[in-house]
Amino acid sequence: MKFKPGNVFSKVRGGAGSNPLNIALYIGLAIFVALALANFLLSATTANRAQENITEASELRVVSQQIAKNALEAASGNADAFELLEAARGDFQSAWDGLKQEPVANDQVKQRLQALWNQVREDTGTILNGQDTVLDLHEVADTLAQAIPQLQSEYQAVVDILVDTGAPPEQVAFAQRQIWLTERILRSISRVLEGDDNAVIAADNFGRDATEFGRVLNGMLAGDEAMGVQQIVNPQALNYLDRTSRLFDEFVNQSVDEILETAPELFQVASAADSIFRNSQDLLQESTNLNDQFEQTTTGLFPSLWLGAVSAAIAVLLFFLIMLQRNREAARRRNELESENQRNQAAILRLLDELGDLADGDLTVEATVTEDFTGAIADSIN
């Protein structure tokens, strides 16, 4: 039997060659390592993005209440509140622009929030556009609040003089009624500044009372038969009336037209502030709902911390299985090499035994030709 050198090397290559189980383990390890890495990277990216969205949504909640507070203060004549209101509107719009394109589980939350914000933003614009009117009207009201007590004081002196000098009761009554009219004028101004449904009516009442006050005042100075007001002739009383007339013309009479013209706009501003206040709670609630939606984006199926942990655990398990399989194959190869060495040693010993007589000079000895590496030696000797 001829010796075939390729047989030995084929066996060696077969022992270290491809194994379907090894291939499957390596492929599985690569897949789960890649899955775990991708999951953790996506989880980190998603978590960072979700945290940014949660921060912006929390900003919406805070700013929505700032808008309501500043709107009410601005409508009440606080000059600083207008600047704060405009800044809060810009902050809310900026945060909302960054969030409204972000995906959420329930898109209706964003739709409701957008509708509410459209109304609040429009009302905020109404307040900001009426800034000059509101501030001017409050300034006029403050001036009247300071001037009217002076008018009352001057007219009270006229009443005292008329009573002391025994003036006709009608004159005393007209003078006393002037003091009451100043009270009504002051109350009407307060109602106008409130800006509620009665603001326009209060402005009309203010105009009528101011007109009547001026006519009676002129009647006391020059007489007015149509109104039944007699002219006052007492020099001391006339001095008080002259000062009253100047105060009235300077502070009250000049304010009538402005108050009548601006009262409707002030009413719009006050209505807008009330609308913002009513919508602020809904805006807060929808901002909270949006915040909850973004918090839920970190708990989806993929990416998921649980999925990443499971993938990593499976990858570790596959790695240990690969190491175990490699150890088993290494042990099998060692056993095969040891067996091969033993067979080679036995073949060498057998060949030496067969060639023992050849050393003694017996040329008739014939060595056994085997398939191991001694076969070629035996064949050459034969």
Secondary structure as GFF3:
##gff-version 3
##sequence-region A 1 382
A	DSSP	alpha_helix	6	16	.	.	.	ID=ss1
A	DSSP	alpha_helix	20	75	.	.	.	ID=ss2
A	DSSP	alpha_helix	79	99	.	.	.	ID=ss3
A	DSSP	alpha_helix	107	129	.	.	.	ID=ss4
A	DSSP	alpha_helix	131	164	.	.	.	ID=ss5
A	DSSP	alpha_helix	169	194	.	.	.	ID=ss6
A	DSSP	alpha_helix	199	222	.	.	.	ID=ss7
A	DSSP	alpha_helix	235	247	.	.	.	ID=ss8
A	DSSP	pi_helix	248	252	.	.	.	ID=ss9
A	DSSP	three_ten_helix	253	255	.	.	.	ID=ss10
A	DSSP	alpha_helix	256	296	.	.	.	ID=ss11
A	DSSP	three_ten_helix	297	299	.	.	.	ID=ss12
A	DSSP	alpha_helix	305	354	.	.	.	ID=ss13
A	DSSP	alpha_helix	356	359	.	.	.	ID=ss14
A	DSSP	alpha_helix	374	381	.	.	.	ID=ss15
###
